[in-house]
Amino acid sequence: MDIQKVVLHIVQMPLKNAFSTHLGTVDIRDGIIIEVIDGNGMSGYGEVVAFTTPWYTEETVKTCLHMLEEILIPLVFSKEIKHPKEIITLFNSVRRNQMAKASLEMAIWDLFAKQQNKPLWQIIGGSRQEVLSGAVVSASSMELMIRQTEDLVQEGYTRIKVKISPKHDYGILQSLRKKFPHLMIMADANSAYSLQDKEELKKLDELKLEMIEQPLAVDDIVEHAILQKELQTPICLDESITSPMEMKNAIHLQSCKMVNIKLARVGGYSNALDIYKLCQQNNIGVWCGGMIEFGVSRAHNIALATLSGFSFPGDIVSSTRYWEEDIIEPEITVKNGKIKRINSPGIGVTINWKRMMEVTKSRKEYNA
């Protein structure tokens, strides 16, 4: 692949509206855009989607920057790479740090697809012509949440995800269900519950939710298996699944009926594709999660979600949902709850360099 240079663009951009969960609020988004450049000057792009604090995983923007600079980029330069599938083996000497690994691996997949003059979705075996899109509502009041949902339904979104916690669950979900009796509604708990809350969670069954995402501890699959046996509502695992091995263990224990596959959380495409295959073989539903991303990661998510098994709407929303102006061209657009796959080479979008320069805090360059 002749990788000659890697450039890290450390960026920061305010959200149009603050995004809140019981774990905290995000109103300014920091990240790193990875640019991998070959000997002909062709570039592939990836994105660090970790947050500034370790509330979602142990990784942060700063830890990812350290891992990229000191370990992962030197590893990529240490060996001639013929195919992106080789990256996972190259990174096996590094424990975890999945988001840092994914950002660089994703950029290399994008570059590889561009070198082949093919869209990345085709390279990984995608077939869906349109990707299904859902959105998240996060608001300080029930009135505002209903208004947000009404706006999203008007925009064509067919699935709404609601952030819940023990003090903020049945009442809001019941109100939404009453107002929107036929809407696909799911709840995302971000590990706010324990097994002692089992009876409270069982009450949610009557609301006919599509799923409850990650109700229990971030590193648990055992108690999720116990809980799933008690619930009619499918459990979806998110934070608990960071590798194919964890997926295998969850399958053995019957810990879930759905999995949210995030490229960044699982370490990139190679692991994501392995997890996807395991789920397909074991009748577990999959969908593509989001991380309040910039457009680069969002374009990668679209490529992943073209795989035939991604039949449930994911967290892939229009660029305008979070940003006044994204860093990519064209921006991502949802129409009637769907996003058309991008047929240009690679992830199919280019960098809006004017906007990139406006939001870039610093730039670091590394040569082979």
C-alpha positions as CSV (number, residue, x, y, z in Angstrom):
1,M,0.0,0.0,0.0
2,D,3.1,2.3,0.2
3,I,2.1,4.3,3.2
4,Q,4.5,7.2,3.4
5,K,2.9,9.7,5.8
6,V,0.4,10.0,8.6
7,V,-1.1,13.3,9.6
8,L,-3.1,13.9,12.8
9,H,-5.6,16.8,12.7
10,I,-6.6,17.6,16.3
11,V,-10.0,19.2,16.0
12,Q,-12.7,20.8,18.2
13,M,-16.2,21.9,17.3
14,P,-19.3,23.0,19.3
15,L,-22.5,21.0,19.0
16,K,-25.6,22.8,17.9
17,N,-27.3,21.4,21.0
18,A,-25.8,19.9,24.1
19,F,-26.1,16.1,24.4
20,S,-26.9,14.7,27.8
21,T,-27.0,11.3,29.5
22,H,-26.9,10.4,33.2
23,L,-23.1,10.2,32.9
24,G,-22.6,13.7,31.7
25,T,-23.2,16.4,29.1
26,V,-21.3,17.0,25.8
27,D,-21.5,20.5,24.3
28,I,-18.1,20.8,22.7
29,R,-16.7,17.8,20.7
30,D,-13.0,17.1,20.5
31,G,-11.5,14.5,18.2
32,I,-8.7,13.6,15.9
33,I,-9.0,13.1,12.1
34,I,-6.4,10.6,10.8
35,E,-5.0,11.1,7.3
36,V,-2.9,8.3,5.8
37,I,-1.0,9.2,2.6
38,D,0.6,6.9,0.1
39,G,3.5,7.6,-2.3
40,N,1.2,9.0,-4.9
41,G,-0.3,11.5,-2.6
42,M,-3.6,9.7,-2.2
43,S,-5.2,10.0,1.3
44,G,-7.4,7.8,3.4
45,Y,-9.2,9.1,6.5
46,G,-10.2,7.8,9.9
47,E,-11.4,9.4,13.1
48,V,-10.7,9.1,16.8
49,V,-14.2,9.2,18.4
50,A,-13.1,8.9,22.1
51,F,-14.3,11.7,24.4
52,T,-12.2,14.1,26.4
53,T,-13.1,12.2,29.6
54,P,-13.3,8.4,30.0
55,W,-17.1,8.2,30.7
56,Y,-17.9,5.8,27.8
57,T,-14.7,3.8,27.7
58,E,-11.3,4.1,29.4
59,E,-9.9,5.8,26.3
60,T,-9.8,9.6,25.8
61,V,-8.7,11.9,23.0
62,K,-5.4,12.4,24.8
63,T,-4.7,8.7,25.4
64,C,-5.5,7.9,21.7
65,L,-3.1,10.7,20.6
66,H,-0.4,9.1,22.8
67,M,-1.1,5.6,21.4
68,L,-1.0,6.8,17.8
69,E,2.1,8.9,18.2
70,E,4.2,6.5,20.3
71,I,3.1,3.1,19.3
72,L,0.5,2.5,16.5
73,I,1.9,4.8,13.8
74,P,5.5,3.5,14.3
75,L,4.0,-0.1,14.0
76,V,2.4,0.8,10.7
77,F,5.7,2.2,9.4
78,S,7.6,-0.9,10.6
79,K,6.1,-3.3,8.0
80,E,5.1,-3.3,4.4
81,I,1.3,-3.6,4.4
82,K,-0.4,-5.2,1.4
83,H,-4.0,-5.4,2.7
84,P,-5.8,-3.7,5.7
85,K,-6.6,-7.1,7.1
86,E,-3.0,-7.3,8.1
87,I,-3.4,-4.4,10.6
88,I,-5.2,-6.5,13.2
89,T,-2.3,-8.9,13.4
90,L,0.2,-6.0,13.5
91,F,-1.7,-4.5,16.4
92,N,-2.0,-7.7,18.4
93,S,1.1,-6.8,20.4
94,V,-0.9,-3.9,21.9
95,R,-3.6,-4.6,24.5
96,R,-7.0,-3.0,24.1
97,N,-6.9,0.7,23.1
98,Q,-9.6,-0.2,20.5
99,M,-10.5,3.4,19.6
100,A,-7.0,4.4,18.8
101,K,-6.5,1.2,16.8
102,A,-9.7,1.7,14.9
103,S,-9.0,5.3,13.9
104,L,-5.8,4.3,12.1
105,E,-7.2,1.0,10.7
106,M,-10.2,2.8,9.3
107,A,-8.0,5.3,7.5
108,I,-6.0,2.5,5.9
109,W,-9.2,0.7,4.8
110,D,-10.3,4.0,3.1
111,L,-7.0,4.4,1.4
112,F,-7.0,0.8,0.2
113,A,-10.4,1.2,-1.3
114,K,-9.4,4.4,-3.1
115,Q,-6.3,2.6,-4.5
116,Q,-8.6,-0.1,-5.8
117,N,-10.9,2.7,-7.2
118,K,-13.9,1.0,-5.4
119,P,-16.3,2.2,-2.7
120,L,-15.4,0.8,0.7
121,W,-18.8,-0.8,1.2
122,Q,-18.1,-3.0,-1.9
123,I,-14.7,-4.0,-0.5
124,I,-16.2,-5.2,2.7
125,G,-19.1,-7.0,1.1
126,G,-21.9,-4.5,1.6
127,S,-25.1,-4.7,-0.6
128,R,-27.7,-2.4,0.9
129,Q,-28.5,0.5,-1.4
130,E,-29.8,2.5,1.5
131,V,-28.8,2.6,5.1
132,L,-31.6,2.8,7.8
133,S,-31.3,5.7,10.2
134,G,-32.5,6.4,13.7
135,A,-32.0,9.3,16.0
136,V,-31.4,9.9,19.8
137,V,-33.6,12.2,21.9
138,S,-31.9,13.7,24.9
139,A,-33.7,16.6,26.7
140,S,-34.2,18.2,30.1
141,S,-38.0,17.9,30.1
142,M,-40.7,15.6,28.8
143,E,-42.2,18.5,26.8
144,L,-38.9,19.1,25.0
145,M,-38.4,15.4,24.4
146,I,-41.8,15.1,22.8
147,R,-41.1,18.1,20.7
148,Q,-37.7,16.7,19.6
149,T,-39.3,13.4,18.7
150,E,-42.1,15.2,16.7
151,D,-39.4,17.1,14.7
152,L,-37.4,13.9,14.1
153,V,-40.5,12.0,12.9
154,Q,-41.3,14.9,10.6
155,E,-37.7,14.5,9.2
156,G,-38.5,10.9,8.4
157,Y,-36.8,9.0,11.2
158,T,-38.6,5.8,12.1
159,R,-36.6,4.8,15.2
160,I,-36.0,6.9,18.3
161,K,-33.6,6.1,21.1
162,V,-34.2,7.5,24.5
163,K,-31.5,7.7,27.2
164,I,-32.8,6.3,30.5
165,S,-31.8,5.8,34.1
166,P,-33.5,4.5,37.2
167,K,-35.0,7.9,38.0
168,H,-35.8,8.7,34.4
169,D,-37.3,5.7,32.6
170,Y,-40.9,4.3,32.7
171,G,-42.6,7.7,32.9
172,I,-40.9,9.2,29.8
173,L,-41.1,6.0,27.8
174,Q,-44.8,5.6,28.6
175,S,-45.5,9.2,27.6
176,L,-43.6,8.7,24.3
177,R,-45.4,5.5,23.6
178,K,-48.8,7.1,24.2
179,K,-47.9,10.0,21.9
180,F,-46.3,7.8,19.3
181,P,-48.0,4.4,19.4
182,H,-46.5,3.0,16.2
183,L,-43.0,4.5,16.4
184,M,-40.0,2.2,16.9
185,I,-38.7,3.2,20.4
186,M,-35.7,1.8,22.2
187,A,-34.1,2.7,25.5
188,D,-30.3,3.2,26.1
189,A,-29.3,2.8,29.7
190,N,-25.5,3.2,29.5
191,S,-25.1,0.8,32.4
192,A,-27.3,2.8,34.8
193,Y,-29.0,-0.3,36.4
194,S,-28.0,-3.3,38.4
195,L,-29.6,-6.7,38.6
196,Q,-31.5,-5.5,41.7
197,D,-33.5,-3.3,39.4
198,K,-34.9,-6.4,37.5
199,E,-38.5,-5.8,38.5
200,E,-38.4,-2.1,37.4
201,L,-36.9,-3.2,34.1
202,K,-39.6,-5.9,33.6
203,K,-42.2,-3.1,33.8
204,L,-40.9,-1.8,30.5
205,D,-42.0,-4.9,28.7
206,E,-45.6,-3.6,28.4
207,L,-44.3,-0.6,26.4
208,K,-43.2,-2.9,23.5
209,L,-39.8,-1.4,23.1
210,E,-37.5,-2.6,20.4
211,M,-34.8,-3.2,22.9
212,I,-33.0,-2.0,26.0
213,E,-29.4,-1.2,25.3
214,Q,-26.7,-2.0,27.9
215,P,-28.8,-1.9,31.1
216,L,-26.1,-3.4,33.3
217,A,-22.4,-3.0,33.9
218,V,-20.1,-2.1,31.0
219,D,-17.9,-5.2,31.5
220,D,-20.7,-7.7,32.2
221,I,-22.2,-10.5,30.1
222,V,-23.1,-12.9,32.9
223,E,-25.8,-10.8,34.7
224,H,-27.1,-9.6,31.3
225,A,-27.8,-13.3,30.6
226,I,-29.7,-13.7,33.8
227,L,-31.7,-10.5,33.1
228,Q,-32.5,-11.5,29.5
229,K,-34.2,-14.7,30.7
230,E,-36.5,-12.5,32.8
231,L,-37.3,-9.9,30.1
232,Q,-39.6,-10.1,27.0
233,T,-37.8,-7.0,25.7
234,P,-34.6,-7.8,23.9
235,I,-31.3,-6.8,25.5
236,C,-28.8,-5.1,23.2
237,L,-25.2,-5.1,24.3
238,D,-22.9,-2.1,23.5
239,E,-20.0,-1.4,25.9
240,S,-19.7,-5.1,26.9
241,I,-18.7,-6.1,23.3
242,T,-15.2,-4.9,22.4
243,S,-13.9,-8.0,20.6
244,P,-15.0,-11.1,18.7
245,M,-14.1,-13.2,21.8
246,E,-16.4,-11.2,24.0
247,M,-19.1,-11.7,21.4
248,K,-18.5,-15.5,21.4
249,N,-18.8,-15.5,25.2
250,A,-22.1,-13.5,25.1
251,I,-23.5,-16.0,22.6
252,H,-22.6,-19.0,24.7
253,L,-24.3,-17.4,27.7
254,Q,-27.3,-16.0,25.7
255,S,-26.6,-12.6,27.2
256,C,-28.4,-10.6,24.4
257,K,-30.6,-10.7,21.4
258,M,-29.2,-7.6,19.7
259,V,-25.7,-6.0,19.4
260,N,-24.8,-2.5,18.6
261,I,-21.6,-2.7,16.5
262,K,-19.4,0.4,16.6
263,L,-16.3,0.3,14.6
264,A,-14.4,2.4,17.1
265,R,-15.4,0.4,20.1
266,V,-14.4,-3.0,18.7
267,G,-11.1,-1.9,17.1
268,G,-12.0,-1.3,13.5
269,Y,-13.3,-3.2,10.5
270,S,-11.6,-6.6,10.9
271,N,-13.1,-7.1,14.4
272,A,-16.4,-5.6,13.4
273,L,-16.8,-8.0,10.4
274,D,-16.0,-11.0,12.6
275,I,-18.6,-9.9,15.2
276,Y,-21.1,-9.3,12.4
277,K,-20.5,-12.9,11.1
278,L,-20.9,-14.4,14.6
279,C,-24.2,-12.6,15.0
280,Q,-25.5,-13.6,11.6
281,Q,-24.6,-17.3,12.4
282,N,-26.4,-17.1,15.8
283,N,-29.6,-15.2,14.9
284,I,-28.6,-12.0,16.8
285,G,-29.7,-8.7,15.4
286,V,-27.1,-6.0,14.6
287,W,-27.2,-2.3,14.0
288,C,-24.6,0.5,13.8
289,G,-24.1,2.8,16.8
290,G,-22.9,6.3,16.8
291,M,-20.5,8.4,18.9
292,I,-21.6,12.1,18.1
293,E,-19.1,11.8,15.3
294,F,-17.7,14.2,12.7
295,G,-18.4,13.3,9.1
296,V,-15.4,11.0,8.6
297,S,-16.5,8.4,11.1
298,R,-20.2,8.9,10.0
299,A,-19.2,8.0,6.4
300,H,-17.4,4.9,7.7
301,N,-20.5,3.9,9.6
302,I,-22.5,4.1,6.4
303,A,-20.1,1.7,4.7
304,L,-20.4,-0.8,7.5
305,A,-24.2,-0.5,7.6
306,T,-24.5,-1.5,3.9
307,L,-23.9,-5.1,5.1
308,S,-27.2,-7.0,4.5
309,G,-27.7,-7.9,8.2
310,F,-27.9,-4.3,9.3
311,S,-31.7,-4.3,9.0
312,F,-32.4,-2.2,12.1
313,P,-32.0,1.6,12.0
314,G,-28.7,2.7,13.4
315,D,-27.4,5.9,15.0
316,I,-26.4,7.5,11.7
317,V,-28.0,10.9,11.4
318,S,-27.7,13.9,9.1
319,S,-24.6,16.1,9.6
320,T,-26.9,19.0,10.5
321,R,-28.3,17.0,13.5
322,Y,-25.1,17.9,15.5
323,W,-23.1,20.5,13.4
324,E,-23.7,23.9,11.9
325,E,-21.2,22.8,9.3
326,D,-19.5,19.4,9.1
327,I,-15.9,18.8,8.0
328,I,-16.8,16.7,4.9
329,E,-18.3,17.2,1.5
330,P,-21.0,16.3,0.7
331,E,-22.5,16.3,4.2
332,I,-24.5,13.3,5.3
333,T,-28.2,13.6,4.7
334,V,-31.1,11.5,5.9
335,K,-34.3,11.4,3.8
336,N,-37.3,9.5,4.9
337,G,-35.3,7.7,7.5
338,K,-32.7,6.5,5.0
339,I,-29.3,7.4,3.8
340,K,-28.2,6.5,0.3
341,R,-25.0,4.5,0.1
342,I,-22.0,6.5,-1.2
343,N,-20.7,5.1,-4.5
344,S,-17.5,7.1,-4.8
345,P,-14.2,5.4,-4.0
346,G,-13.3,4.8,-0.4
347,I,-15.8,6.2,2.2
348,G,-17.0,8.4,-0.7
349,V,-16.6,11.9,1.0
350,T,-13.9,14.5,0.8
351,I,-12.6,16.9,3.4
352,N,-14.0,20.4,3.5
353,W,-10.6,21.9,4.1
354,K,-11.9,25.4,4.8
355,R,-14.1,24.1,7.6
356,M,-11.3,21.7,8.8
357,M,-8.9,24.6,9.2
358,E,-11.5,26.6,11.2
359,V,-11.9,23.8,13.7
360,T,-8.3,22.4,13.8
361,K,-6.4,23.1,17.1
362,S,-3.1,21.6,16.0
363,R,-1.6,19.4,13.3
364,K,1.1,16.7,13.6
365,E,2.8,14.9,10.8
366,Y,4.8,11.6,10.7
367,N,6.9,10.2,7.9
368,A,7.9,6.6,7.2
